Amino acid sequence: MEDWFLKKYRIKKDNKIKHFGETDTKKKTIKINKKKAKKTGTKGELLDSIVHEINHTRKPKSSEKRIIKMTNRSTSKMSKKSKSKLYK
């Protein structure tokens, strides 16, 4: 995942949101419900949620189906170092 993104957007934990993740492009924030991700099991689910929301910011007019494909492709190509930056 590009480092430019981490400079422009803040990733915040918010266990009160309904879904796994939520993006606010005006405030440049991504909220992640870590509690919900932990209930489903793996760090992979948390990573998918973060990358999924990042992809929404990159392609805001794309369909949900397209975002899911982008997320699957992105996460499979990410290095361990890139993944660890997003877990913080």
C-alpha positions as CSV (number, residue, x, y, z in Angstrom):
1,M,0.0,0.0,0.0
2,E,1.3,3.4,-0.9
3,D,2.9,5.5,1.9
4,W,1.3,8.6,0.5
5,F,-2.0,7.3,1.8
6,L,-0.8,7.1,5.3
7,K,0.3,10.7,5.2
8,K,-3.0,12.0,3.8
9,Y,-5.5,9.8,5.8
10,R,-5.7,8.8,9.5
11,I,-6.8,5.3,10.5
12,K,-8.8,5.4,13.7
13,K,-10.2,2.7,15.9
14,D,-14.0,3.1,16.5
15,N,-15.7,0.1,17.9
16,K,-19.1,1.8,17.8
17,I,-19.5,1.8,14.0
18,K,-21.9,-0.8,12.5
19,H,-19.6,-2.2,9.9
20,F,-16.0,-3.3,9.8
21,G,-14.9,0.0,8.4
22,E,-16.1,3.4,7.3
23,T,-14.4,6.1,5.3
24,D,-14.9,9.9,5.6
25,T,-13.2,11.5,2.6
26,K,-13.9,15.1,3.9
27,K,-12.2,14.5,7.2
28,K,-9.6,12.2,5.6
29,T,-10.2,9.5,8.1
30,I,-10.9,5.8,8.0
31,K,-12.6,4.2,11.0
32,I,-12.1,0.6,11.8
33,N,-14.1,-1.5,14.2
34,K,-11.3,-3.7,15.6
35,K,-13.6,-5.3,18.1
36,K,-15.8,-6.7,15.3
37,A,-12.8,-7.8,13.3
38,K,-11.4,-9.6,16.3
39,K,-14.7,-11.4,16.8
40,T,-14.5,-12.9,13.3
41,G,-11.1,-14.2,14.0
42,T,-8.0,-13.2,12.1
43,K,-5.6,-10.3,11.6
44,G,-6.4,-11.0,7.9
45,E,-9.9,-9.8,8.4
46,L,-8.7,-6.6,10.0
47,L,-6.2,-6.0,7.2
48,D,-8.8,-6.7,4.6
49,S,-11.1,-4.1,6.2
50,I,-8.3,-1.4,6.3
51,V,-7.3,-2.1,2.7
52,H,-10.9,-2.2,1.6
53,E,-11.6,1.3,3.0
54,I,-8.3,2.6,1.5
55,N,-9.5,1.3,-1.9
56,H,-12.8,3.2,-1.4
57,T,-10.7,6.4,-1.1
58,R,-8.7,5.6,-4.2
59,K,-11.7,4.7,-6.4
60,P,-14.8,6.3,-4.7
61,K,-17.1,5.7,-7.7
62,S,-16.2,2.0,-8.0
63,S,-18.8,-0.7,-7.2
64,E,-18.5,-2.7,-4.0
65,K,-17.7,-5.8,-6.1
66,R,-14.8,-4.0,-7.8
67,I,-13.5,-2.7,-4.4
68,I,-13.5,-6.3,-3.1
69,K,-11.5,-7.5,-6.1
70,M,-9.0,-4.7,-5.7
71,T,-8.7,-5.5,-2.0
72,N,-8.0,-9.2,-2.7
73,R,-5.4,-8.3,-5.2
74,S,-3.8,-5.6,-3.0
75,T,-3.5,-7.8,0.1
76,S,-2.0,-10.7,-1.8
77,K,0.8,-8.5,-3.1
78,M,1.6,-6.7,0.1
79,S,4.9,-7.2,1.9
80,K,4.9,-8.0,5.6
81,K,6.4,-4.6,6.2
82,S,3.5,-2.9,4.4
83,K,1.0,-5.0,6.3
84,S,2.6,-4.1,9.7
85,K,2.3,-0.4,8.9
86,L,-1.5,-0.7,8.6
87,Y,-1.9,-2.7,11.8
88,K,-0.6,0.1,14.0
